[in-house]
């Protein structure tokens, strides 16, 4: 029997397989979450130097010291340099990268210098595995569930990146929006027209609120990455699901905001993307029954 058909008819086997796949994807997402903000900063620095160098009215003697600091930095990507310990710079062997098992075997420490390895790494791997299994449990093994897995994995990465750095990189939000339009061109989650309107309304709804907020307070209340993320969620789930997503994410964000206010005694900026991501996942898996 074809593997695809086998997984469709043997639910426990499908859950185990996609749980293992989720562990591996979670390990990769740890790299994405850690390196993407660093890659963004490096590109911004290089672009800033290039912009300065293009200005004829700025003496080169002022730019050269900055260029010497920025340009020698080795190019950073998701694959280079190879994984290494940030403390001792020792290369991480492949058998030290096995999800969960390696962290437990090393007792949460570097194999060479014994520097502690954050428990967040295995927690992300476990979370990704559990979410993957939940998607398969609810949607079964189908092309729709494969698309849903991509949706959940990208949202998990975006939530963690925004939580760490308050950035929602275009390199992830734009592909997420494009994938939403692509999968719904076949009507997998909503109709093509609902997907397009979801994209437009998702962006404009938060954009208009922020513009009104700035009009009255002269302060920026939200980053543009949140507009793009909500637009991507609208492309996947349609305009009718946006009120549920906004309500749930605002509720979660308000609770955390109140906790931070009580803890610090003053209002502080915090990332809204994680709550949009959580609401988006819940809307995909449970949105229609809840509505």
VOTI-237030 format. One record per residue (C-alpha): residue number from 0; residue in three letters; chain; x, y, z. Coordinates in nm, 3 decimals. Example, Ala and Ser with C-alpha at 12.3 -4.5 7.8 and 13.67 -1.06 7.14 Angstrom:
BEGIN
+------+------+-------+---------+---------+---------+
: resi : resn : chain :      px :      py :      pz :
+------+------+-------+---------+---------+---------+
:    0 :  ALA :     A :   1.230 :  -0.450 :   0.780 :
:    1 :  SER :     A :   1.367 :  -0.106 :   0.714 :
+------+------+-------+---------+---------+---------+
***
This chain:
BEGIN
+------+------+-------+---------+---------+---------+
: resi : resn : chain :      px :      py :      pz :
+------+------+-------+---------+---------+---------+
:    0 :  UNK :     A :   0.000 :   0.000 :   0.000 :
:    1 :  UNK :     A :   0.122 :   0.348 :  -0.084 :
:    2 :  UNK :     A :   0.269 :   0.531 :   0.219 :
:    3 :  UNK :     A :   0.023 :   0.818 :   0.177 :
:    4 :  UNK :     A :  -0.274 :   0.581 :   0.183 :
:    5 :  UNK :     A :  -0.121 :   0.389 :   0.471 :
:    6 :  UNK :     A :  -0.096 :   0.705 :   0.681 :
:    7 :  UNK :     A :  -0.451 :   0.802 :   0.592 :
:    8 :  UNK :     A :  -0.583 :   0.470 :   0.723 :
:    9 :  UNK :     A :  -0.353 :   0.430 :   1.025 :
:   10 :  UNK :     A :  -0.406 :   0.733 :   1.245 :
:   11 :  UNK :     A :  -0.159 :   0.639 :   1.526 :
:   12 :  UNK :     A :   0.119 :   0.581 :   1.273 :
:   13 :  UNK :     A :   0.049 :   0.920 :   1.112 :
:   14 :  UNK :     A :   0.058 :   1.093 :   1.450 :
:   15 :  UNK :     A :   0.393 :   0.934 :   1.537 :
:   16 :  UNK :     A :   0.548 :   1.013 :   1.199 :
:   17 :  UNK :     A :   0.438 :   1.376 :   1.195 :
:   18 :  UNK :     A :   0.535 :   1.412 :   1.560 :
:   19 :  UNK :     A :   0.889 :   1.310 :   1.465 :
:   20 :  UNK :     A :   0.881 :   1.544 :   1.167 :
:   21 :  UNK :     A :   0.761 :   1.819 :   1.400 :
:   22 :  UNK :     A :   1.060 :   1.757 :   1.629 :
:   23 :  UNK :     A :   1.300 :   1.799 :   1.336 :
:   24 :  UNK :     A :   1.119 :   2.108 :   1.210 :
:   25 :  UNK :     A :   1.126 :   2.251 :   1.562 :
:   26 :  UNK :     A :   1.504 :   2.202 :   1.571 :
:   27 :  UNK :     A :   1.531 :   2.394 :   1.243 :
:   28 :  UNK :     A :   1.297 :   2.666 :   1.372 :
:   29 :  UNK :     A :   1.535 :   2.722 :   1.664 :
:   30 :  UNK :     A :   1.799 :   2.817 :   1.408 :
:   31 :  UNK :     A :   1.552 :   3.039 :   1.219 :
:   32 :  UNK :     A :   1.443 :   3.218 :   1.538 :
:   33 :  UNK :     A :   1.799 :   3.279 :   1.656 :
:   34 :  UNK :     A :   1.960 :   3.379 :   1.327 :
:   35 :  UNK :     A :   1.688 :   3.574 :   1.146 :
:   36 :  UNK :     A :   1.707 :   3.889 :   1.366 :
:   37 :  UNK :     A :   2.089 :   3.877 :   1.344 :
:   38 :  UNK :     A :   2.068 :   3.849 :   0.965 :
:   39 :  UNK :     A :   1.830 :   4.145 :   0.958 :
:   40 :  UNK :     A :   2.064 :   4.360 :   1.169 :
:   41 :  UNK :     A :   2.362 :   4.267 :   0.952 :
:   42 :  UNK :     A :   2.176 :   4.358 :   0.634 :
:   43 :  UNK :     A :   2.057 :   4.687 :   0.784 :
:   44 :  UNK :     A :   2.412 :   4.780 :   0.881 :
:   45 :  UNK :     A :   2.549 :   4.696 :   0.538 :
:   46 :  UNK :     A :   2.267 :   4.887 :   0.367 :
:   47 :  UNK :     A :   2.328 :   5.187 :   0.592 :
:   48 :  UNK :     A :   2.696 :   5.197 :   0.495 :
:   49 :  UNK :     A :   2.610 :   5.161 :   0.128 :
:   50 :  UNK :     A :   2.362 :   5.448 :   0.157 :
:   51 :  UNK :     A :   2.623 :   5.669 :   0.323 :
:   52 :  UNK :     A :   2.879 :   5.580 :   0.057 :
:   53 :  UNK :     A :   2.634 :   5.683 :  -0.215 :
:   54 :  UNK :     A :   2.603 :   6.035 :  -0.071 :
:   55 :  UNK :     A :   2.854 :   6.261 :  -0.243 :
:   56 :  UNK :     A :   2.826 :   6.531 :   0.024 :
:   57 :  UNK :     A :   2.955 :   6.304 :   0.303 :
:   58 :  UNK :     A :   3.339 :   6.285 :   0.325 :
:   59 :  UNK :     A :   3.471 :   5.934 :   0.276 :
:   60 :  UNK :     A :   3.699 :   5.984 :   0.576 :
:   61 :  UNK :     A :   3.391 :   5.979 :   0.798 :
:   62 :  UNK :     A :   3.245 :   5.668 :   0.637 :
:   63 :  UNK :     A :   3.557 :   5.450 :   0.616 :
:   64 :  UNK :     A :   3.584 :   5.379 :   0.992 :
:   65 :  UNK :     A :   3.222 :   5.262 :   0.995 :
:   66 :  UNK :     A :   3.269 :   5.055 :   0.681 :
:   67 :  UNK :     A :   3.573 :   4.881 :   0.834 :
:   68 :  UNK :     A :   3.359 :   4.773 :   1.128 :
:   69 :  UNK :     A :   3.060 :   4.655 :   0.926 :
:   70 :  UNK :     A :   3.203 :   4.504 :   0.607 :
:   71 :  UNK :     A :   3.444 :   4.245 :   0.758 :
:   72 :  UNK :     A :   3.158 :   4.075 :   0.938 :
:   73 :  UNK :     A :   3.120 :   3.723 :   0.793 :
:   74 :  UNK :     A :   2.802 :   3.670 :   0.595 :
:   75 :  UNK :     A :   2.535 :   3.513 :   0.810 :
:   76 :  UNK :     A :   2.266 :   3.279 :   0.680 :
:   77 :  UNK :     A :   2.058 :   2.991 :   0.809 :
:   78 :  UNK :     A :   2.324 :   2.744 :   0.691 :
:   79 :  UNK :     A :   2.649 :   2.935 :   0.746 :
:   80 :  UNK :     A :   2.839 :   2.938 :   0.966 :
:   81 :  UNK :     A :   2.779 :   2.585 :   1.089 :
:   82 :  UNK :     A :   2.618 :   2.537 :   1.429 :
:   83 :  UNK :     A :   2.860 :   2.614 :   1.708 :
:   84 :  UNK :     A :   2.864 :   2.692 :   2.078 :
:   85 :  UNK :     A :   2.836 :   3.070 :   2.132 :
:   86 :  UNK :     A :   3.067 :   3.044 :   2.435 :
:   87 :  UNK :     A :   3.363 :   2.831 :   2.320 :
:   88 :  UNK :     A :   3.291 :   2.850 :   1.942 :
:   89 :  UNK :     A :   3.331 :   2.471 :   1.910 :
:   90 :  UNK :     A :   3.146 :   2.317 :   1.615 :
:   91 :  UNK :     A :   2.838 :   2.117 :   1.712 :
:   92 :  UNK :     A :   2.853 :   1.759 :   1.584 :
:   93 :  UNK :     A :   2.547 :   1.616 :   1.411 :
:   94 :  UNK :     A :   2.480 :   1.374 :   1.698 :
:   95 :  UNK :     A :   2.460 :   1.673 :   1.932 :
:   96 :  UNK :     A :   2.175 :   1.813 :   1.721 :
:   97 :  UNK :     A :   1.929 :   1.526 :   1.761 :
:   98 :  UNK :     A :   1.605 :   1.685 :   1.888 :
:   99 :  UNK :     A :   1.535 :   1.635 :   2.258 :
:  100 :  UNK :     A :   1.768 :   1.335 :   2.291 :
:  101 :  UNK :     A :   2.092 :   1.533 :   2.255 :
:  102 :  UNK :     A :   1.980 :   1.797 :   2.505 :
:  103 :  UNK :     A :   1.890 :   1.529 :   2.758 :
:  104 :  UNK :     A :   2.208 :   1.331 :   2.697 :
:  105 :  UNK :     A :   2.422 :   1.644 :   2.742 :
:  106 :  UNK :     A :   2.218 :   1.740 :   3.048 :
:  107 :  UNK :     A :   2.149 :   2.080 :   2.895 :
:  108 :  UNK :     A :   2.516 :   2.174 :   2.862 :
:  109 :  UNK :     A :   2.774 :   2.216 :   2.586 :
:  110 :  UNK :     A :   2.971 :   1.897 :   2.524 :
:  111 :  UNK :     A :   3.299 :   2.091 :   2.524 :
:  112 :  UNK :     A :   3.285 :   2.386 :   2.764 :
:  113 :  UNK :     A :   2.983 :   2.281 :   2.974 :
:  114 :  UNK :     A :   2.811 :   2.615 :   2.914 :
:  115 :  UNK :     A :   2.435 :   2.583 :   2.976 :
:  116 :  UNK :     A :   2.207 :   2.532 :   2.676 :
:  117 :  UNK :     A :   1.871 :   2.704 :   2.715 :
:  118 :  UNK :     A :   1.578 :   2.476 :   2.790 :
:  119 :  UNK :     A :   1.384 :   2.672 :   2.529 :
:  120 :  UNK :     A :   1.545 :   2.468 :   2.252 :
:  121 :  UNK :     A :   1.382 :   2.137 :   2.350 :
:  122 :  UNK :     A :   1.061 :   2.318 :   2.447 :
:  123 :  UNK :     A :   1.032 :   2.463 :   2.096 :
:  124 :  UNK :     A :   1.094 :   2.117 :   1.948 :
:  125 :  UNK :     A :   0.828 :   1.960 :   2.170 :
:  126 :  UNK :     A :   0.581 :   2.241 :   2.098 :
:  127 :  UNK :     A :   0.632 :   2.203 :   1.724 :
:  128 :  UNK :     A :   0.584 :   1.826 :   1.750 :
:  129 :  UNK :     A :   0.264 :   1.858 :   1.955 :
:  130 :  UNK :     A :   0.119 :   2.121 :   1.721 :
:  131 :  UNK :     A :   0.203 :   1.904 :   1.420 :
:  132 :  UNK :     A :   0.030 :   1.606 :   1.580 :
:  133 :  UNK :     A :  -0.272 :   1.821 :   1.666 :
:  134 :  UNK :     A :  -0.305 :   1.936 :   1.305 :
:  135 :  UNK :     A :  -0.292 :   1.575 :   1.179 :
:  136 :  UNK :     A :  -0.533 :   1.462 :   1.450 :
:  137 :  UNK :     A :  -0.791 :   1.724 :   1.355 :
:  138 :  UNK :     A :  -0.744 :   1.741 :   0.978 :
:  139 :  UNK :     A :  -0.611 :   1.396 :   0.893 :
:  140 :  UNK :     A :  -0.346 :   1.326 :   0.630 :
:  141 :  UNK :     A :  -0.432 :   1.534 :   0.324 :
:  142 :  UNK :     A :  -0.297 :   1.815 :   0.111 :
:  143 :  UNK :     A :  -0.499 :   2.054 :   0.327 :
:  144 :  UNK :     A :  -0.330 :   1.935 :   0.645 :
:  145 :  UNK :     A :   0.014 :   1.966 :   0.479 :
:  146 :  UNK :     A :  -0.066 :   2.330 :   0.404 :
:  147 :  UNK :     A :  -0.191 :   2.374 :   0.760 :
:  148 :  UNK :     A :   0.139 :   2.238 :   0.892 :
:  149 :  UNK :     A :   0.331 :   2.502 :   0.696 :
:  150 :  UNK :     A :   0.094 :   2.765 :   0.835 :
:  151 :  UNK :     A :   0.151 :   2.654 :   1.194 :
:  152 :  UNK :     A :   0.528 :   2.618 :   1.158 :
:  153 :  UNK :     A :   0.573 :   2.966 :   1.011 :
:  154 :  UNK :     A :   0.348 :   3.121 :   1.276 :
:  155 :  UNK :     A :   0.548 :   2.949 :   1.551 :
:  156 :  UNK :     A :   0.870 :   3.095 :   1.411 :
:  157 :  UNK :     A :   0.716 :   3.442 :   1.378 :
:  158 :  UNK :     A :   0.579 :   3.434 :   1.732 :
:  159 :  UNK :     A :   0.919 :   3.346 :   1.880 :
:  160 :  UNK :     A :   1.110 :   3.598 :   1.667 :
:  161 :  UNK :     A :   0.869 :   3.877 :   1.763 :
:  162 :  UNK :     A :   0.882 :   3.775 :   2.129 :
:  163 :  UNK :     A :   1.263 :   3.795 :   2.128 :
:  164 :  UNK :     A :   1.323 :   4.100 :   1.910 :
:  165 :  UNK :     A :   0.985 :   4.271 :   1.840 :
:  166 :  UNK :     A :   1.050 :   4.209 :   1.469 :
:  167 :  UNK :     A :   0.815 :   4.036 :   1.227 :
:  168 :  UNK :     A :   1.044 :   3.981 :   0.926 :
:  169 :  UNK :     A :   0.903 :   4.034 :   0.578 :
:  170 :  UNK :     A :   1.096 :   3.723 :   0.470 :
:  171 :  UNK :     A :   0.837 :   3.520 :   0.662 :
:  172 :  UNK :     A :   0.519 :   3.732 :   0.659 :
:  173 :  UNK :     A :   0.521 :   3.787 :   0.282 :
:  174 :  UNK :     A :   0.567 :   3.418 :   0.193 :
:  175 :  UNK :     A :   0.298 :   3.332 :   0.450 :
:  176 :  UNK :     A :   0.056 :   3.570 :   0.279 :
:  177 :  UNK :     A :   0.151 :   3.441 :  -0.065 :
:  178 :  UNK :     A :   0.101 :   3.080 :   0.043 :
:  179 :  UNK :     A :  -0.241 :   3.174 :   0.180 :
:  180 :  UNK :     A :  -0.348 :   3.315 :  -0.155 :
:  181 :  UNK :     A :  -0.199 :   3.014 :  -0.337 :
:  182 :  UNK :     A :  -0.368 :   2.741 :  -0.132 :
:  183 :  UNK :     A :  -0.699 :   2.923 :  -0.139 :
:  184 :  UNK :     A :  -0.682 :   2.961 :  -0.515 :
:  185 :  UNK :     A :  -0.790 :   2.597 :  -0.489 :
:  186 :  UNK :     A :  -1.044 :   2.675 :  -0.215 :
:  187 :  UNK :     A :  -0.875 :   2.460 :   0.050 :
:  188 :  UNK :     A :  -0.974 :   2.681 :   0.345 :
:  189 :  UNK :     A :  -1.182 :   2.965 :   0.198 :
:  190 :  UNK :     A :  -1.281 :   3.076 :  -0.150 :
:  191 :  UNK :     A :  -1.031 :   3.276 :  -0.360 :
:  192 :  UNK :     A :  -1.236 :   3.596 :  -0.324 :
:  193 :  UNK :     A :  -1.260 :   3.553 :   0.055 :
:  194 :  UNK :     A :  -0.882 :   3.505 :   0.066 :
:  195 :  UNK :     A :  -0.815 :   3.824 :  -0.129 :
:  196 :  UNK :     A :  -1.058 :   4.027 :   0.080 :
:  197 :  UNK :     A :  -0.911 :   3.875 :   0.395 :
:  198 :  UNK :     A :  -0.566 :   3.993 :   0.289 :
:  199 :  UNK :     A :  -0.684 :   4.348 :   0.219 :
:  200 :  UNK :     A :  -0.910 :   4.386 :   0.522 :
:  201 :  UNK :     A :  -0.654 :   4.223 :   0.750 :
:  202 :  UNK :     A :  -0.394 :   4.485 :   0.661 :
:  203 :  UNK :     A :  -0.624 :   4.786 :   0.651 :
:  204 :  UNK :     A :  -0.802 :   4.708 :   0.977 :
:  205 :  UNK :     A :  -0.493 :   4.742 :   1.196 :
:  206 :  UNK :     A :  -0.344 :   5.012 :   0.974 :
:  207 :  UNK :     A :  -0.650 :   5.235 :   1.018 :
:  208 :  UNK :     A :  -0.655 :   5.185 :   1.395 :
:  209 :  UNK :     A :  -0.288 :   5.280 :   1.423 :
:  210 :  UNK :     A :  -0.339 :   5.587 :   1.204 :
:  211 :  UNK :     A :  -0.623 :   5.703 :   1.428 :
:  212 :  UNK :     A :  -0.415 :   5.634 :   1.737 :
:  213 :  UNK :     A :  -0.129 :   5.843 :   1.597 :
:  214 :  UNK :     A :  -0.370 :   6.121 :   1.497 :
:  215 :  UNK :     A :  -0.485 :   6.165 :   1.856 :
:  216 :  UNK :     A :  -0.168 :   6.077 :   2.052 :
:  217 :  UNK :     A :   0.120 :   6.146 :   1.807 :
:  218 :  UNK :     A :   0.262 :   5.807 :   1.908 :
:  219 :  UNK :     A :   0.316 :   5.488 :   1.710 :
:  220 :  UNK :     A :   0.104 :   5.219 :   1.872 :
:  221 :  UNK :     A :   0.196 :   4.918 :   1.661 :
:  222 :  UNK :     A :   0.460 :   4.810 :   1.411 :
:  223 :  UNK :     A :   0.382 :   4.747 :   1.046 :
:  224 :  UNK :     A :   0.479 :   4.384 :   1.086 :
:  225 :  UNK :     A :   0.155 :   4.327 :   1.275 :
:  226 :  UNK :     A :  -0.043 :   4.465 :   0.978 :
:  227 :  UNK :     A :   0.133 :   4.224 :   0.744 :
:  228 :  UNK :     A :   0.084 :   3.928 :   0.977 :
:  229 :  UNK :     A :  -0.289 :   3.993 :   1.012 :
:  230 :  UNK :     A :  -0.309 :   4.034 :   0.634 :
:  231 :  UNK :     A :  -0.144 :   3.693 :   0.596 :
:  232 :  UNK :     A :  -0.391 :   3.539 :   0.842 :
:  233 :  UNK :     A :  -0.675 :   3.693 :   0.642 :
:  234 :  UNK :     A :  -0.534 :   3.543 :   0.322 :
:  235 :  UNK :     A :  -0.543 :   3.199 :   0.482 :
:  236 :  UNK :     A :  -0.867 :   3.215 :   0.678 :
:  237 :  UNK :     A :  -1.076 :   3.484 :   0.507 :
:  238 :  UNK :     A :  -1.219 :   3.815 :   0.622 :
:  239 :  UNK :     A :  -1.496 :   3.655 :   0.830 :
:  240 :  UNK :     A :  -1.240 :   3.504 :   1.068 :
:  241 :  UNK :     A :  -1.057 :   3.832 :   1.129 :
:  242 :  UNK :     A :  -1.290 :   3.964 :   1.407 :
:  243 :  UNK :     A :  -1.233 :   3.641 :   1.601 :
:  244 :  UNK :     A :  -0.854 :   3.667 :   1.555 :
:  245 :  UNK :     A :  -0.845 :   4.034 :   1.655 :
:  246 :  UNK :     A :  -1.069 :   3.977 :   1.957 :
:  247 :  UNK :     A :  -0.875 :   3.675 :   2.086 :
:  248 :  UNK :     A :  -0.530 :   3.826 :   2.026 :
:  249 :  UNK :     A :  -0.637 :   4.154 :   2.188 :
:  250 :  UNK :     A :  -0.771 :   3.966 :   2.488 :
:  251 :  UNK :     A :  -0.448 :   3.771 :   2.530 :
:  252 :  UNK :     A :  -0.238 :   4.083 :   2.474 :
:  253 :  UNK :     A :  -0.444 :   4.283 :   2.724 :
:  254 :  UNK :     A :  -0.399 :   4.019 :   2.994 :
:  255 :  UNK :     A :  -0.021 :   4.017 :   2.942 :
:  256 :  UNK :     A :  -0.019 :   4.398 :   2.926 :
:  257 :  UNK :     A :  -0.198 :   4.424 :   3.260 :
:  258 :  UNK :     A :   0.047 :   4.177 :   3.415 :
:  259 :  UNK :     A :   0.343 :   4.380 :   3.285 :
:  260 :  UNK :     A :   0.184 :   4.702 :   3.407 :
:  261 :  UNK :     A :   0.138 :   4.561 :   3.758 :
:  262 :  UNK :     A :   0.493 :   4.424 :   3.757 :
:  263 :  UNK :     A :   0.677 :   4.732 :   3.629 :
:  264 :  UNK :     A :   0.434 :   5.005 :   3.732 :
:  265 :  UNK :     A :   0.444 :   5.167 :   3.387 :
:  266 :  UNK :     A :   0.334 :   5.093 :   3.036 :
:  267 :  UNK :     A :   0.603 :   4.920 :   2.829 :
:  268 :  UNK :     A :   0.608 :   4.817 :   2.464 :
:  269 :  UNK :     A :   0.565 :   4.446 :   2.405 :
:  270 :  UNK :     A :   0.531 :   4.223 :   2.102 :
:  271 :  UNK :     A :   0.177 :   4.171 :   1.972 :
:  272 :  UNK :     A :   0.277 :   3.920 :   1.704 :
:  273 :  UNK :     A :   0.280 :   3.615 :   1.935 :
:  274 :  UNK :     A :  -0.086 :   3.673 :   2.028 :
:  275 :  UNK :     A :  -0.184 :   3.716 :   1.665 :
:  276 :  UNK :     A :  -0.001 :   3.392 :   1.588 :
:  277 :  UNK :     A :  -0.173 :   3.202 :   1.871 :
:  278 :  UNK :     A :  -0.511 :   3.337 :   1.764 :
:  279 :  UNK :     A :  -0.438 :   3.244 :   1.402 :
:  280 :  UNK :     A :  -0.356 :   2.883 :   1.494 :
:  281 :  UNK :     A :  -0.669 :   2.855 :   1.709 :
:  282 :  UNK :     A :  -0.876 :   3.009 :   1.431 :
:  283 :  UNK :     A :  -0.743 :   2.755 :   1.180 :
:  284 :  UNK :     A :  -0.808 :   2.455 :   1.404 :
:  285 :  UNK :     A :  -1.115 :   2.559 :   1.605 :
:  286 :  UNK :     A :  -1.239 :   2.886 :   1.453 :
:  287 :  UNK :     A :  -1.559 :   2.766 :   1.286 :
:  288 :  UNK :     A :  -1.689 :   2.567 :   1.588 :
:  289 :  UNK :     A :  -1.607 :   2.857 :   1.821 :
:  290 :  UNK :     A :  -1.778 :   3.108 :   1.594 :
+------+------+-------+---------+---------+---------+
***
